[in-house]
Amino acid sequence: MSTQTDAGQAPPATTIIKAKLAVPQLPERRVERPRLTRHLADLIRANPTVVVSATAGAGKTTAVAAAVRLLDRPVAWLTLDRSDAAPGRLVTYLEAALASVLPDVAGTATDALAMGIPHPEAAGLLAEAVAGERAVFVLDDLDMLADEPDAWAVIGALVRYAPDGLRFVLVSRRRIPAALRPPPAALPA
């Protein structure tokens, strides 16, 4: 595998931090919110994209981690950090996260990058490679992408070209760009 830079290429798979791909463990000491957990799981089952947005410390990650445990689909998880705003790196991590639960997609996006295909198109090809499969893809800490338009273009293409069986949960402290936001759903009363 050739290595690539942010100008268009992705790092080798050996540079993946596997901890970023793990569904977080639920804290032993936490406030149980069964109604919220069930409602969030129901929203994920019913909608292609669910956005969970709140301030730091509000329990977003814990709520999503609890909800996905109720689902009957494999869960791909990616916890982003500031370095993931680089589009080549982002595409590589998106592929690694999906390949952790759907191994057949491995190489789809990184091979496309190696051929010089633009980052958003590589992300779209990755999404299409999931066709016929059912999975949930949680993108946690999306606020780490800040206002990087190239990174958001990658996320936008991934969501836009995703097949019906792929569900997204977008978790952020900041507002998600309008193009990625689904219509609002009501929380339980």
N, C-alpha and C positions, 0 to 999 in steps of 0.2 A: 504494500500500500504506500503510495507517495504521500508525503506531508504537504499541507497547503497552509497558506497564511490567510489573514483576514481579507486580503484583497480578493479572495475567491475560494480559498481552499480550506480544508478541515484538517485538524491534527489527527495523528493516528489513534486508533481505538485504545491503545495502551495508555493514552493520556486522559482517559475518562476517570473522573472521581466517582466511584461506584456509590458512595454514600448519598450523592445527590439524586440517585435513581431509586432510593428506597422509600417505601411508604413509611412515614414516621410512626414510631411506636406511640401508643397512647400513654400519657403520663399516669402513673399509679394514683396520684392525688389530683383529681380534676372534678369539676362540677359536671355531673351527668345531666344531659339535656336530651332525654329520649324523644320528646316530641320534635324538637329541632332536628335531631339526627335522622329520624324517620322521614320527616318532610324533605330534608335535603337529599336523602337517598331517592325519594319519589321524584323529586325534580330532576335528578340526574338520569333516572330511568326514562323520563318522559320527554326530555329536551336535549337537542343536540349540543347546546352550550349553556352552562350555568356559570354565572359570575358570583363570586363571594368576595365582597369588598368591605373592609372595615379598618379601623385604626389599629396600630400596633398593640399587641397584647389582648386583642378582643377574642381570641380563640378560633380564628379562621382555620388554621391548619389542623388543629385538634378536631374541630367540627367536621371538616372534610374527611380526615383520616378515619373518624368514627363512622361516618356515613358510607364510605366506600366499602367498609367491612360488611355492610348489609347487602351489597350488590352481588349478582350472580354472573359477573363479567370479570375478566382479568383487568387489573389496574396497573397502568403505566404511570409513573410519578416522576416529575422532574422539579427539583427545588433549584431555582435559579440564583445566581449571584451576579455581581457587577460585571465580571468578565464575560458573561453570556450575552451581553449587549453586542458583542462582536458577532456579526451574522454567520460567519463560517463556523465558529465555535458553537453557536446556538443550534444550527442545523445538525451538527455532529451529536450534540447532547439530545436533541429531539429524537434522532434516529436511535441512539443507544437506549433511551428510555422505552421507546416503542418496541425495539428488538428484545428487550428484557422479558416481554410477555408475548411477543409475536416474532419469533426468531426469523421467519421468512423475509421480513422487511430489512434485515441487516444488509448494509451496502447500498441500498437504493439511493439514498440522498448523497452519501459521501462519494459514491461512484459518479453521480451526476455532477457534483462539484469538481471532481477530478477531470471531467470532460469539459469544464468551463461553463457549465449551465449556471445561470444566476441563482443566488440564494433562495429567493421566494419560489422560483420554479422547482428547485430541488426539494423544498419543503412540500410543495404541491404533489410532486411525484411520490414522496414519502407517504403522504396522506392517501393517495390513490392505491398504494401498495397494500393498504389495510383492507381493501375491498373483500367482502365476503366474511370478514371477521367481526366479532363483537368485542369491544374493549372500552374502557374509560381511561382518558388521559388527563391527569391532573398536572397543571402547570402552576406551581406554587411560587410565591414571591415575585410575581411578574413586575412589581414596582421596581425591581432591580434593572429593568430595561430602560428606566427613566424615559427620556424623550427621544430615544434613538430610532429614527424612522426606518432605518434598514432592518433593525431587529423586529420592529412591529410589523413590517411588511412580510417577514418570514412567518411570524405567528398568524398573520392574516391569511396568508396562502395556505398554511396547514389547516386552518379551520374551514376556509372556503371550499377546499377540494376534498374534505373528509367525506367518506362514504357514510351511509345511514347508520351503520353499526358502530361507528366511533362516536363516543360522547366526550365532551371536554368540560373540565371544571377549571375555571380561570380564577386564581386567588391572588389578590393584590391589596396593598394598603392605599394605592392610588386609583384614580378613575381609569378604567379600561377604555381604550379608544372606541369611539362610537361604532365604527364598522364591525367590531367584535362583540358588541353588547347585544344580547338577545332582548326581546321585549320583557319588561319586568314581570316577575311572578310574585304573588302575594305570600307572605310568611304566615304561619299558622296564628290564629288569634289567641 
